[in-house]
């Protein structure tokens, strides 16, 4: 897949998620937003790491690329602010709308201006190579994220297991302690009985 088709596919996916965000209610809104955040973070990452650096040098794409970096910064700040929310208030929804408008403006500028100029500046082979590199980086990043989530779950399971082991160990210590106490008590009792029987024998 060439660079343009890969990025356009990302754009369409985010557009669909923004449509879902508008119709979602309550906690579902925050869940859809988390998907938007994940997609946008991944998209901006591959653009800034691979796509934009290739467009900074050619004169015809230089200014638009610098502008695109700035637009990414605005989107990142909005994502950070929105992700702090625990509920989707009216203020949150207004800010989410601002995010959507910024993303839509960015997409329009990329697809109608930047991509056309980039096609003339780079050539088909380089565009194809950039697409392959971005696709590989995207897969690597998604794999790393999934690995972290899995590791977090395993860590939680290990803590629970350790807690259970500790509880079992404590219970075993208590049982041994109780047995020792009972044993001491039993030996004291028999010693006491023996003492009483000796005294009784002397009296006789």
C-alpha positions in Angstrom: 0.0 0.0 0.0 1.4 3.4 -0.9 1.8 6.2 1.6 -1.3 8.2 0.4 -3.7 5.3 0.5 -2.5 4.2 3.9 -3.0 7.6 5.4 -6.4 8.1 3.7 -7.5 4.8 5.2 -6.6 6.2 8.6 -8.5 9.4 7.9 -11.7 7.5 6.9 -11.5 5.4 10.1 -11.2 8.4 12.3 -14.1 10.1 10.5 -16.3 7.1 11.2 -15.3 7.2 14.9 -16.2 10.9 15.1 -19.6 10.0 13.7 -20.0 7.3 16.4 -18.9 9.9 19.1 -21.7 12.2 18.1 -24.4 9.6 18.5 -22.9 7.9 21.6 -24.3 8.7 25.1 -22.8 8.7 28.6 -19.9 6.3 29.3 -20.0 5.1 25.6 -18.8 8.5 24.5 -15.6 8.2 26.5 -15.0 4.7 25.1 -15.3 5.9 21.5 -13.1 8.8 22.4 -10.4 6.4 23.6 -10.5 4.7 20.2 -10.2 8.1 18.5 -7.2 8.9 20.7 -5.5 5.6 20.0 -6.0 6.0 16.2 -4.8 9.6 16.1 -1.7 8.9 18.2 -0.7 6.1 16.0 -1.4 8.1 12.8 0.5 11.2 14.0 3.4 8.9 15.1 3.9 7.3 11.7 3.5 10.7 9.9 6.1 12.5 12.1 8.5 9.6 12.1 8.5 8.6 8.4 6.2 10.7 6.1 6.9 14.3 7.1 10.7 14.1 7.3 10.6 13.0 3.6 8.5 16.1 2.7 10.5 18.7 4.7 13.4 19.0 2.1 11.5 19.5 -1.2 10.7 23.2 -1.7 7.1 22.6 -2.8 6.1 20.6 0.3 8.3 22.3 2.9 5.9 25.0 4.2 2.9 22.7 4.3 4.8 20.1 6.2 5.9 22.6 8.9 2.2 23.7 9.2 1.2 20.0 9.5 3.6 19.6 12.5 1.9 22.6 14.2 -1.5 21.2 13.6 -0.5 17.9 15.1 0.7 19.7 18.3 -2.8 21.3 18.6 -4.5 17.9 18.2 -2.1 16.3 20.8 -2.9 19.0 23.4 -6.6 18.6 22.9 -6.3 14.8 23.2 -4.4 15.2 26.5 -7.0 17.6 27.9 -10.0 15.5 26.9 -8.4 12.3 28.2 -8.4 13.7 31.8 -12.2 13.7 31.9 -14.1 11.1 34.0 -17.5 12.0 32.4 -18.6 13.6 29.1 -19.9 17.0 30.3 -21.2 19.7 28.0 -17.7 21.4 28.2 -16.1 18.1 27.3 -18.4 17.7 24.3 -17.6 21.2 23.1 -13.9 20.5 23.3 -14.3 17.2 21.5 -16.1 19.2 18.7 -13.1 21.5 18.5 -10.8 18.4 18.2 -13.0 17.1 15.4 -12.9 20.4 13.5 -9.1 20.6 13.8 -8.7 17.0 12.6 -11.1 17.6 9.6 -9.2 20.8 8.6 -5.9 18.9 8.8 -7.2 16.0 6.7 -8.6 18.3 4.1 -5.3 20.2 3.8 -3.3 17.0 3.6 -5.5 15.3 1.0 -6.2 18.3 -1.2 -2.8 20.1 -1.1 0.1 18.2 0.6 -0.5 14.8 -1.1 -0.7 16.3 -4.6 2.5 18.3 -4.1 4.2 15.3 -2.4 3.3 13.1 -5.4 5.1 15.5 -7.8 8.1 15.9 -5.4 8.7 12.3 -4.5 7.8 10.0 -7.3 5.9 6.7 -7.3 8.7 4.5 -6.0 9.5 6.6 -2.9 5.8 7.0 -2.1 5.4 3.2 -2.2 8.5 2.7 0.0 7.2 5.3 2.5 3.9 3.4 2.6 5.6 0.1 3.4 7.8 1.7 6.1 4.7 3.4 7.7 2.8 0.1 7.6 5.6 -1.8 9.3 6.0 0.9 11.9 2.3 0.9 12.6 2.3 -2.9 13.1 5.3 -2.6 15.4 3.7 0.1 17.5 0.4 -1.7 17.7 2.2 -4.9 18.8 4.2 -3.0 21.5 1.0 -1.5 22.9 -0.7 -4.9 22.9 2.3 -6.4 24.7 2.2 -3.7 27.4 -1.5 -4.4 28.1 -0.8 -8.1 28.3 2.1 -7.6 30.6 0.0 -5.4 32.8 -2.6 -8.2 33.1 0.1 -10.8 33.9 1.6 -8.6 36.5 -1.8 -8.2 38.2 -2.3 -12.0 38.1 1.2 -12.5 39.6 0.4 -10.1 42.5 -2.9 -11.9 43.2 -1.0 -15.3 43.1 1.7 -13.9 45.5 -1.0 -12.6 47.8 -2.7 -16.0 47.9 0.6 -17.7 48.6 1.3 -15.2 51.4 -2.2 -15.8 52.9 -1.7 -19.6 52.7 1.8 -19.3 54.4 0.3 -17.1 57.2 -2.5 -19.6 57.7 0.0 -22.5 57.9 2.1 -20.6 60.5 -1.0 -19.9 62.6 -1.9 -23.6 62.5 1.6 -24.6 63.6 1.5 -22.0 66.3 -1.9 -23.3 67.5 -0.6 -26.9 67.5 2.5 -25.9 69.5 0.4 -24.1 72.1 -1.9 -27.1 72.3 1.1 -29.4 72.8 2.6 -27.2 75.5 -0.8 -26.9 77.2 -1.2 -30.7 77.1 2.2 -31.3 78.6 1.6 -28.8 81.3 -1.7 -30.4 82.1 -0.2 -33.9 82.4 2.7 -32.6 84.5 0.1 -30.9 86.8 -1.8 -34.1 87.1 1.4 -36.1 87.9 2.3 -33.6 90.6 -1.2 -33.9 92.2 -1.1 -37.7 92.2 2.4 -37.7 93.9 1.1 -35.4 96.6 -1.9 -37.6 97.1 0.3 -40.6 97.5 2.5 -38.9 100.2 -0.6 -38.1 102.2 -1.6 -41.7 102.3 
